[in-house]
Amino acid sequence: MINIFFRRHIFCNCTIIFSLFFSLSPCAANAEWVEEIADLEPGLLYESNINRSSFDSDKRSDTAFIPSISLGRYNQLTDSARLRATVDLEFGQYNNFKLLNYSRAGITLAIRQKIGFGSYAPWLRPHLSAGYMDVSSDNRDSYLYEAGLHAGKQLISGLDGRVGYVYNLRDGKAEVFDQRSYTISIETGYIFTNRILLTAGYFYRDGDFDSAYTYYNASKVYDGEYVKHKIADNTFGENFYIYRAVGKTNTISLIASYSVLNNHGSLNIGYQRQDGKADTLDYSNSIVSVSFIYSF
């Protein structure tokens, strides 16, 4: 249940985004078109190592129901540039580890600039986002900030390619959740049929992440890692600690999407394999997701 403090964040975020957007009214008046955005996405998620532990005895898995909604508008700024401004809400409900349940509200601003003419012209898409995440485990409450740049183009008929750079900053209530990282990505999408889209991607992440261990494995952590911040944590059961590590994560992503409802909706099945490594310890995590996206 969203507390009063979090509802204030939602209200403030909504006010900020629409104030920013309508301050662009001269552009809106001269735009070729304006389109409202209302995207709804309920999804199910399974993670094999949700606490990113390096020790088999400490690994925990769980499933979650994660619905999200984005509300806003597109504005055509020029013949080749358009602005997307949205309020984004997301909620996570976990099956076993209820202290991971969260509510998140934020705003996103993105501009897509096409360079040249025709379907094969490349494009650039810078974006900024800011939000707040309220978690049942209060130590995980965090302000979230993101800035990124993506570029892409259609390579051949039915096949496109994209590259991206994203910088993330998490300002957590507890120091162990004060995290900074950047991610470099390479993705491609292939239209297999008129209804089926296949997407594959590789993501390289460098920076902070949190990992869990029990006191039975504490000596292995301290012998191999420089632990600057740690806290006792009962999210995953008794005797657990969370520490902040600095390392690298390689992720492979595969997604199959099936278009339904006259292209207003899509059914999506995804798989991710994460392999992370700090100084000496490493972890692996498999993520399976099923979601339905509907654009009103």
C-alpha positions in Angstrom: 0.0 0.0 0.0 1.4 3.4 -1.0 2.0 5.6 2.1 1.2 9.3 2.3 4.9 10.3 1.7 5.0 8.3 -1.5 1.7 9.7 -2.7 3.2 13.2 -2.3 6.1 12.1 -4.6 3.6 10.9 -7.2 1.7 14.2 -7.1 4.9 16.3 -7.2 6.3 14.3 -10.2 3.1 14.6 -12.1 3.0 18.4 -11.5 6.7 18.8 -12.5 6.4 16.9 -15.8 3.2 18.7 -17.0 4.6 22.1 -15.9 7.8 21.4 -17.9 5.8 20.1 -20.9 3.3 22.9 -21.2 6.1 25.5 -20.8 7.0 24.3 -24.3 3.6 25.6 -25.5 5.1 27.7 -28.4 6.6 24.5 -29.8 3.3 22.7 -29.2 1.4 25.4 -31.1 3.6 25.0 -34.2 3.9 21.3 -34.0 2.7 19.1 -36.9 0.9 16.8 -34.4 0.5 16.0 -30.7 -0.2 12.5 -29.5 -1.3 11.4 -26.1 0.5 8.5 -24.4 -1.1 5.9 -22.2 0.9 2.6 -22.0 -0.1 -0.2 -19.6 2.2 -3.1 -18.9 1.4 -5.9 -16.4 4.1 -8.5 -16.2 5.4 -11.5 -14.3 9.1 -11.9 -13.5 11.2 -14.8 -12.1 14.8 -14.4 -10.9 17.0 -17.3 -10.0 19.4 -15.3 -7.8 17.4 -12.2 -6.7 19.9 -11.2 -4.0 23.0 -11.5 -6.3 24.8 -13.8 -3.9 28.1 -15.4 -4.8 27.4 -18.5 -2.6 25.0 -21.3 -3.6 23.8 -21.7 0.0 22.8 -18.0 0.2 21.1 -17.7 -3.2 17.4 -16.9 -3.2 14.9 -17.0 -6.0 11.4 -15.5 -6.4 8.6 -14.5 -8.7 7.0 -11.1 -8.8 4.0 -9.4 -10.4 5.1 -6.0 -11.8 2.5 -3.7 -13.4 3.5 -0.4 -14.8 1.9 2.6 -16.6 3.2 5.6 -18.5 1.1 8.7 -19.1 2.1 11.7 -21.2 2.4 12.9 -24.7 4.5 13.2 -27.9 5.1 16.6 -29.3 6.5 17.0 -32.9 9.1 19.8 -32.4 10.4 19.9 -36.0 10.0 17.7 -39.1 12.7 15.4 -37.8 12.5 15.7 -34.0 9.9 14.8 -31.4 9.7 15.1 -27.7 8.3 12.3 -25.4 7.3 13.4 -21.9 5.8 10.9 -19.5 4.9 10.2 -15.9 5.9 6.6 -15.1 4.4 4.5 -12.3 5.5 0.9 -11.4 4.6 -1.5 -8.6 6.3 -4.7 -7.6 4.7 -7.5 -5.6 6.9 -10.5 -4.7 5.7 -13.9 -3.9 8.2 -14.9 -1.1 10.2 -11.9 -0.1 7.5 -9.3 0.8 10.1 -6.8 2.0 11.1 -6.3 -1.6 7.6 -5.0 -2.6 7.9 -1.5 -3.9 6.1 1.5 -5.5 8.0 3.8 -7.9 7.0 7.1 -9.5 9.1 9.1 -11.9 9.3 11.4 -15.0 11.0 10.8 -18.3 11.9 13.3 -21.0 13.3 12.1 -24.3 13.9 13.6 -27.7 14.2 11.5 -30.9 16.1 13.3 -33.6 16.2 11.7 -37.1 19.3 12.5 -39.1 18.3 12.7 -42.8 15.3 11.4 -44.7 13.9 8.0 -45.5 13.4 4.8 -43.5 17.1 4.1 -43.5 18.1 7.4 -41.9 19.9 7.1 -38.5 18.4 8.6 -35.3 19.6 9.8 -31.9 17.6 9.7 -28.7 18.9 11.4 -25.5 16.8 11.0 -22.4 16.6 12.0 -18.8 14.6 10.5 -16.0 14.2 11.0 -12.2 12.0 9.1 -9.7 11.5 7.8 -6.2 11.2 4.2 -5.1 9.4 3.3 -1.9 10.3 -0.2 -0.7 8.7 -2.2 2.2 12.3 -2.7 3.4 12.9 1.0 4.4 16.7 0.7 3.9 16.1 0.3 0.2 14.1 3.5 -0.3 15.9 5.5 -3.0 15.9 8.4 -5.3 16.7 7.2 -8.9 18.3 9.3 -11.6 19.2 8.3 -15.2 20.7 10.0 -18.2 21.4 8.3 -21.5 21.9 8.5 -25.2 20.9 5.9 -27.8 21.5 5.8 -31.6 20.2 3.5 -34.2 19.1 2.9 -37.8 17.4 0.4 -40.0 20.1 -1.8 -41.5 18.1 -3.8 -44.0 14.4 -4.4 -44.5 13.1 -5.8 -41.3 16.4 -5.5 -39.3 17.5 -2.6 -37.2 20.4 -2.0 -34.9 20.9 0.2 -31.8 23.7 1.2 -29.4 23.4 3.1 -26.2 25.1 4.5 -23.1 23.2 5.0 -19.8 24.4 6.5 -16.5 22.5 5.5 -13.4 22.6 7.1 -10.0 20.8 5.6 -7.0 20.6 7.8 -3.8 19.6 5.2 -1.2 18.4 5.7 2.3 21.2 3.4 3.5 24.7 3.9 2.2 25.0 0.4 0.9 22.3 1.4 -1.7 24.1 4.6 -2.8 25.2 3.3 -6.2 26.5 4.7 -9.4 27.0 2.8 -12.6 27.1 3.1 -16.4 25.8 0.6 -19.0 26.8 0.2 -22.7 24.4 -1.7 -24.9 24.2 -3.2 -28.3 20.7 -4.4 -29.6 19.1 -5.6 -32.7 15.5 -6.2 -33.7 14.2 -8.4 -36.5 10.7 -8.5 -37.8 10.2 -12.2 -38.2 6.6 -12.0 -39.5 4.0 -9.2 -39.7 3.2 -10.0 -36.1 6.4 -11.3 -34.5 9.4 -9.2 -33.5 12.6 -10.8 -32.2 15.0 -8.7 -30.2 18.5 -9.6 -28.9 20.9 -7.4 -26.9 24.2 -7.3 -25.0 24.7 -5.0 -22.0 27.9 -4.2 -20.2 27.5 -2.6 -16.8 30.3 -1.1 -14.7 29.8 0.2 -11.2 28.2 -0.5 -7.8 25.8 -3.3 -7.0 24.6 -4.9 -3.8 25.1 -8.5 -2.9 23.9 -10.7 0.0 25.7 -13.2 2.2 25.1 -15.0 5.5 27.6 -14.8 8.4 28.6 -18.4 7.6 30.3 -16.9 4.4 31.5 -13.7 5.9 35.2 -14.6 6.0 35.1 -15.4 2.3 33.7 -12.0 1.5 36.2 -10.1 3.7 39.1 -12.1 2.4 38.4 -11.4 -1.2 36.5 -8.1 -1.4 37.0 -4.5 -0.2 33.7 -3.9 1.7 33.2 -0.3 2.4 29.5 -0.5 3.4 27.4 -3.3 4.7 24.2 -3.7 6.8 22.4 -6.5 8.6 19.3 -7.3 6.6 16.4 -9.7 7.1 14.8 -9.4 3.7 15.9 -12.8 2.7 15.8 -14.4 6.1 17.8 -14.4 9.3 21.6 -14.0 9.4 21.8 -12.1 6.1 24.0 -9.1 5.4 24.0 -6.8 2.3 27.3 -5.3 1.1 28.1 -2.9 -1.7 30.5 -4.2 -4.3 32.1 -2.5 -7.3 32.3 -4.7 -10.4 31.3 -5.5 -13.9 28.2 -7.3 -15.2 27.6 -8.8 -18.6 24.0 -9.4 -19.6 22.5 -11.2 -22.6 18.9 -10.5 -23.4 16.4 -12.2 -25.8 12.8 -11.1 -26.3 10.0 -12.4 -28.5 7.0 -10.1 -29.1 3.7 -11.0 -30.7 1.4 -8.2 -31.9 -2.3 -8.3 -31.0 -5.4 -6.1 -31.0 -4.7 -4.3 -34.2 -1.1 -3.4 -33.2 -2.3 -1.7 -30.0 -1.0 -4.6 -27.8 1.8 -7.1 -27.7 2.6 -10.3 -25.8 6.2 -10.5 -24.8 8.4 -13.3 -23.5 11.9 -12.5 -22.4 15.1 -14.1 -21.0 18.2 -12.5 -19.5 21.4 -14.0 -18.3 23.5 -11.9 -15.9 27.1 -12.6 -15.0 28.6 -10.2 -12.5 32.1 -10.1 -11.0 33.7 -7.9 -8.3 37.3 -8.2 -7.1 37.3 -12.0 -6.6 33.7 -13.0 -6.1 31.1 -13.4 -8.9 27.4 -14.1 -9.3 25.0 -15.3 -12.0 21.3 -14.6 -12.3 18.7 -15.8 -14.8 15.6 -13.7 -15.4 12.5 -14.9 -17.2 9.7 -12.4 -17.9 6.2 -12.5 -19.4 4.3 -9.3 -20.0 1.5 -7.7 -22.0 1.8 -4.2 -23.3 -1.2 -2.2 -24.4 -1.1 1.3 -25.8 -4.5 3.1 -25.6 
